[in-house]
Amino acid sequence: MSWKEFSRRHLLGGMVAAGALGVGGLAPALASSPLVPAPPIAPAERLARLAKARALMQRHGIGAVLIEPGASLDYFTGVQWWRSERLTAAVIPASGEPIIVTPFFEKPSVEESLGIPAEVRVWQEQEEPLKLVADFLRQRGLAGQPVGFEETNRFFILDRLQQQVPRLKAVSANPVVRGCRMIKSPAELALMQHAADITVAALARTARTLKEGWPAAEVERQYIQAVTDFGGSSAGGLVLFAEASALPHGTGKPQALKRGDVVLLDCGCSVHGYQADISRTFVFGAEPTAEQRKVWQQMRRGQDIAMAAAKVGAPAGSVDDAVRRAYESWGYGPGYALPGLSHRTGHGIGMEGHEPVNLVQGETTPLAPGMCFSNEPGIYLPGKFGVRLEDCFHITADGPKWFTVPPPSIDQPFVPAA
């Protein structure tokens, strides 16, 4: 039996009992049925990424890009590392193989995840690591050409590299890094689909376990355990009850679950570095009120309006505009004012939970096949409750396609994978 068939049978079987409490969730049997792992990115794909990066550098007149630890370093090289005062970085030239610069004592560890042909150049604790970068640029004849830096690169790197190469011209690496990472390959989409399947299954199982009096931390713990059981990795997420659900990013105040509370779960997980980000809102242990039903259905309609606007070639900001027009016609706003939608309609997603570009007013980047976004036009009523449903989608040549199926009603907040 395929995962899709299994989840559909057991999920729908679990809805009847759960729906009576307004919680929704998976049948217990699913908890012992792990998903089939998705394969990591293959070496050939990383080489193709480097080839595309080189072509983009040549097109935009960039001699090299410097990549610090994080999602981009993993994306291009496979190296999974962290940022510290000790520099580890990749330098990718417009032609030829890249280098990895790292402390001498870290070389064996860095090489464990290195997934491309690259020379690893090391520096000792008393040495200046940016001299290695400068030497490489000179050796490749790039010392006088623009060098690309990501927006998140730390200032000390640029500052100390300019001391080594006084005529260095620093430019944005966006044309290269965004040009590669914003357009997902079939292998990347498959990993994101797997992460989404795990997340929605874990959310549903968590919702089914809820007990009156539980603090938000216990709900989060249950969710993390569910993700682990299904084969993913998660650091947790947002768990909001009642009035706190009207605060998009939550509260530090203690929360204890009560019957009749609106529950908002905003969580994700990671599979081989690729992310999911899903939100579900429902009422715990009681019949939803008329107002809760109305706002839930309006917010769900907002998701459909966003999807209808997400056409190939349309400016990303036009998706947010379409949702906001509808919300204002229903009495919310205006604009980003409350009650209504106080944040963007969605954000890019991939190896990071939030990536460029956003579905936000004024964003002119045209939508293109392979781009991935969240769709989460929440509605928030301060002092009462909020509703946020979040499902991610990717653009295809035929239009947007969901990673997860949005729920049909507040009484059935979880549905099987598409």
N, C-alpha and C positions, 0 to 999 in steps of 0.2 A: 504494500500500500504506500503511495506517495505521501510526503509530508503534507501536501495540500489536501489530499483526501482525508488523511488522518485528522488534521486540525479541523477541517470542516465538520466531520462527524462528531468529534468530541466537543468542539466548541459549541455547536448548536445544541448538543445534548445538555450542556451545562447551563444554557441560557434560561431554561424554564425555571429551575430551582432558584437561580440567582436573581432572575427578574422580579420575583415576588418581593424581594427586599430592595429593589432598585439599585442593585450593585452590579450584577453582570460578571461574567468571568468564564474561565475554562473549567471543564470537568477535571476532577482530581487525577484521572488517568494520565493526562498529558504531562504531569509533572515528572513522570518517570520515563518519558519518551524523548530523548535528546534529539536535536536536529542534526542533520548530516552536515559536517563541516564544509565550508566553502574554501576553495584553494586560494593561497596567497598570490600576490602578483608575481608573475614569472620573470626570470631574468631578461628574456627577449623583449618584454614590454618595457622594462626600464631602459634598455638600449634604444628602443624606439622613442621614448620620452627624451632622452639625451639628444637624439638626432633632430627631433622637433625643436628642442630648445636652441640648438646650434643654428638651425634655419631661422628662427625668430631673432636671435642675436644678430645674425648677418643682415637680416631685413631691416632691423632698427638701428644698426650701427653701433652695437654694443660689443665690446671686445671680450668681456667675461662677466660672470655673475658670481657673487659670493653668497653661499647659502649656510646659514647658521643651523644648529640643531632644532628640530621641530618637524612639523609635517612635511615641509618642502625637502628637507634633507633626506627623510625617509622616502619621499616620492621619487626623487631622482637617483638616490644611491642605495637605498635600503638600510642605511645606517640609522639606528635608533639610539639616540643619545639625548642628553639634557644640556641646558645652557648653564654655564658657571663662569667664574672669572678666568678659568683656564680655557683658552680658545680651542674648540674643535669646530671645523668648518670644511665645506667643500668649495673649491674654486672650479667652475665649469667654463672653459674657454669656448670661443666661437668655432674653433677647430681643434681637433685632437682630444685626447683623453683628459678627464679632470684629475685633480689631486685632492687628497684629504689631508688636512693639517690637524695634528692632534698631539697632546703631550706624549713623550717617549713611553711613559709607564702605562698609558692607556691604549697603545697600539694594538696589542693582542685582543683586547675587549672590543675595540672599534671594528677590527677586521672580522669579528664573529658575524656581524649583520651586514657587512659590505656586500652588495649584490651586483656590482658592476666592475669592469676592469678600471682600476685607478691606483696610482702610486700614493702610498701613505707616507707623508713627510712628517717627521717628528721634531719636536723642540724640547729642550731641557728646561728645568724650572727657572734657571737664571737667565734664559734667553728670551728674546722678543719674538713671539710667534708670528707677528705680522711681517717680520722680515722674510719669512718663508713665502708668504703670499707675494710680497714685493719681488723677491727673486724669481718666482714663477712667472709673474707678469713680464718681467724683463726678458727672461729666457724665451718666452713665446712672442716677444715683440709687441706686447700689449700695454706697456707702461704708459704710453701716450694716448691710449684709446679709452673711451668711457667704460666704467665698471658699474655693473648693476647691483643695487642693494635693495633688499625687501624692506617694506615699511616697518617691520618689527625688528630689524637689525639694531643692535645696541650701538650707541654713539661712540663708545671707546674704540670699536673696531675701525670705523671710518676715520676717527681722529688719529689713531696711531698708524694706520695705513698711509694716511696723507703725510705723516712725518717721514715715512719710508720712501714715499713716491710723491714729492711736492707738487708735481704737475698732474696728479691724479684728478680725473673728472668723474665725480660720482653722479649716477643717474638712477632713476627708478627701474627696478627689475620687473615691474608689473607687466610690460609687454611680453616678457618671456615666461615668468612664473604663472601669471594669470592665464596667459595664452595657452599654456599646457594644462594646468590644473583645473581650470573652469570647465573644460570639456572632458567628460568622463568616458572611458572606454567601456566596452561590454564587460570586461573582467571587473572593472571598478563598480559598475552598476550591479553586477551579480553579488559582490561583497556587500554593497549597501542594501540590497534586497534581503540578504541573509540577516544583516544586523537589524533591519526593520522587522522581519519576521520574529526574531528572538525578542525584540523589545515589546511588540504588541502582545506576544504570548506571555511574557513576564508581567506586563501590566495587568493583563486579564487575570492571571493566577493570583497576583497580589490583591486585586480588588475583591476576589472571592474569599480571601482569608481575613478581611477586615473585621475587627471586633470593637465594640463600643468601649470607649475609654483609652484606646491606644493613642500614644503620642505620635507625632509625625515621624520621629526617628525610628520607631518600630516598623512603620509602614515602609520607610525607605530601606530598612534592613531586610524586610521580606522581599522587596523588589530586587535588591542586589543578589540575594540568594537565588531567586528565580532565574535571573540572567546567568548566573554561574552554572546552575543546573542545566540550562539550555545551551551552554557552550560559548557564551559571550563574556565580555568584560565590561564592568560598569563601576563608576565612582559614585553612583547614586543619582539623585535628581531632586526636583521640587515636589513637596507634598504639602498641600494647602487645604485647610478646612474652613467652611463657613465664610465669615467676613474676610479672612486672609486670602481667599480665592480671588478677591477683587484686586489684589496686589500682584501684578504680573510676575515679579521675581521674589515674592514671598515676604516673610517676616521672621525676625529673630525671637519673637514672643512665643511662649509655650502654647502648644495646641493639643487638645484632647478631643478625640472623635466622638460625636454625639449623633444619635438618630436624627434624620432630617437635615444633616449638614450637607451642603454642596462639597464634594471632594474633587480637587483638581490635582491630577498627577501629571507631571511634565518630566519625562525621563528619556534616557537613551542607552545605547551600548555601543561597543566597538568590536569589530571582527577584522583581524589582520590590519588594523589601523583605520578602517572605514567606519563611519559613524551613522547612527540612526538618532532621530529626535522626534518623539511622539508625545502628544498630550491627550488625555481623556478627562472628561468631566461628567460626574453623575451624582445622584443623591443617595446617601447611605441610609438603608434600613427604613425608608418611609416613602410614601407617595410624593412625587415632586409637586410643588405648588404650581398654580397657573402661571405665575410670573417666571418661575424657573423653567418651565416648559417653553414658554414664549421666547425667552432670551436664548435658550439652548438651540431652538430651531432657527432663530434668526442668525446666530453665529454659524450654524451648520450651513445655512444658505450662503453665508459669506464665503465659505470655502468654495462652493460651486461657482459663485460669481468670479472669484479669483481664477479658478481653473478655466472658465470660459474666456477670460481676458488674456491668458498666458499663451498667446499665439506666437509662432516662429516669426521673428523680425520685429515684434512689438517691443517698445522700450520697457525695461523691467519695472520702472516706476508706474507705468500705466496699469499694472495689476493692482497696485495699492490704490490708485485713483478710482478704479472701478468699484472696489469694495467700499471705499469711503463715501462715494456718491450714494450708494444704496443705504448705507448706515445713516447718513444725514437725512435721507428721505423717510427713514423710520423714526427720526427724532433724536438720534445720537449726535455727538459732536457739538459744534462743527469741527472739522479737521481732526486733530489729535486730542481734542478736549474730552473730558469725562462728564457724564457717563458716556461710554463708547469705547473706541479702539485707540488707546494711547501709545501704541507702538507700531512698528512697520508690519505689513502683512506677512512678510516672510524674509528669510535669509538664505544665502547660499550654504551648501553643506557638502561634505565629502570626507576628506581625511581629518577635518576639523568640524566641530559642531556648528560653528559660524564661519563661513567663508564669503569672500566677495562673489557676486555682487548681491545687493539686497533688493527686495521688492518694497521699495520705499519711494515716497514722493520725490520727484526730480531726478531719479536714476535713469540715465538715457541709454545705458548699454542694451543693445538689442538681444532678445532671447534667441538662443540657437540650440540645435540638437546636441544633447550631451550635458547641458547645464542642469544642475540639481538644486532644488529649493525646498524650504519648508513652506507650508500653507497654514497660517495660524492667526486669522483675523479675530482675535478674542474680543469679547464685549465685557466691560467691567462696570459694575454699579457700586461705587464706594460706599462702605458701611453696610452693604448687603451681601453681595456675592459676585463672582465673576465666572464666565464660561470661556474656556479655551479648548478647542479641538485642534490638534496639530498633526498633520500627515504630510509626508514629503513626497515630492514628485520629480520626474525628470522630463525634459523636453525631448520629443522625438520629431521626426520629419512630419508626422501627422498630427502633432500637437502634444499637450502634456499627458503624462501617464503616471498614475499613483504607484507608490511603493506599497502603501497600505490602504485598505478599504476604509473610508470614513464611516463611522457608525450611523445607522439610520434614525435613531431616536435616543432620548435620554434614558429610556427604559432598556435599551439594548446598546450599551456603550462599547461593546467589543464584537467584532465580526471576524470571520476567517480571512486569511490571506487571499489576495486576488488571484 
